[in-house]
């Protein structure tokens, strides 16, 4: 009952990172939302177009990220360079995660629930996706998008709350659901994205395998189901005093549901036409 | 039955109630006054829900136990009963004037935290149960701005029963303190401000709403200026169309009308009053990009299709 938040046990120890800057960056605490940008992508200068205007000491920062920096650089410069390297990596990351391979990498993280779960009770712990509210750095911190309630939330932990939202961009979660429409969360029921299999347990392994096969079977289905009327299934909270609804809130909720029904009607007509 | 304090020992100044409320995870509880607990009327019906009632009462009120109570096998059983007893009394106490007052003090110091939803801009939340019966669900947090409930951010609240706050408290609280309840309608005050609304700090929002004297024409309604911005998904700066499979379907959940009169355009059954037979294609007035609709081939096709019928 007195369970304390023990979410900061792992990561960050000096011994367990390999020598590359990117793997050090990814393994350091607070950077759990980032995925690995493939080196080929970074080395293709076309992908970095315009970033030299965003990052000072661009060339050296890029060398640091790709582990090509001269070793004889002074320590104080290295500290300043690290800030620039993080910024550069973040901005490359924002471009990378909207590519086909980047989306696939982020999808794995989504399935592992690396971005946390929706705090909204009626979203049934729906896994979240990171999103920026601006594509320009130093404006807004990263937020989390829930595909079920389609709203954005602040990360629980302050070390995630201080990450720049521009490192993920405004488009990423929406592009992900456009590319993988079968992963659009349903509005009811609990869905677990296929969990990563654990090697030590044969039973869960088998079960996970089945789940994986199911989800793979789902992924091969060409045309995803219609989403025109999914909103009708969405559950909502109704405030009550001694079991009675409150006048003003009930009125607002009726109005909101009339707006919803109007949209459903609109979408169903469009669907019948096509 | 009379619950008399056995000669209060000067060494233990901390009462069981203060100790209980100071435990980690118990930050949402307020201290129930002993007078309230000592009045048997307030406890009506609780004795059948709490095992070891007498011993639990003794523990909560710091009464020295009788000598013949050694038949209880384990003191931890009584502790569980005392917690259940206190929780259920707490559910009733926070609905009284005194209880609401001590909870409003906690609310105003943000003791219950803020709404995790970005566009609620740090609105303070209150604890809320999903059931009035214990053992069903843990405590949740109710946000008056989005009228929704959220899981507490820390796992230490996962051991706190929602029934200890009850289903009614959160709403009675905002009925009692109308100035803390956001109104059900919202008009972006200026185009510049609305686009920035997520970035404003909560402090500046509060001070500006007080300064400009926001008044809801419904005197029984919420009197606080709400945070009405609704998230709009965009890809490369363009809104995701509702016609896409992945298009927005849930904006209604957070939407507020611009004026309180619009709320009256829907009747008690949830139907639009002025639309005899809604044909499903009319744009609602909230849509900003109306002029685009004239270039919509599907719509034009649909209109001709309807007129031929």
Interface residues (C-beta under 8 A of the other chain):
Chain A: X1 X2 X3 X4 X5 X119 X120 X121 X122 X133 X139 X140 X143 X145 X148 X149 X150 X151 X152 X153 X154 X156 X170 X171 X173 X174 X175 X177 X178 X181 X184 X187 X224 X226 X227 X230 X231 X234 X236 X237 X239 X240 X241 X242 X243 X246 X247 X248 X249 X251 X252 X253 X254 X255 X256 X257 X258 X259 X260 X261 X262 X263 X265 X266 X267 X268 X269 X270 X273 X274
Chain B: X23 X24 X25 X116 X117 X118 X119 X130 X140 X142 X147 X148 X149 X150 X151 X153 X154 X155 X156 X158 X159 X167 X168 X170 X171 X172 X175 X184 X198 X199 X218 X220 X221 X222 X231 X233 X234 X235 X236 X237 X240 X242 X243 X244 X245 X246 X247 X248 X249 X250 X251 X252 X253 X254 X255 X256 X257 X262 X263 X265 X266 X268 X270 X271 X272 X278 X279 X280 X281 X284 X286 X298 X301 X302 X305
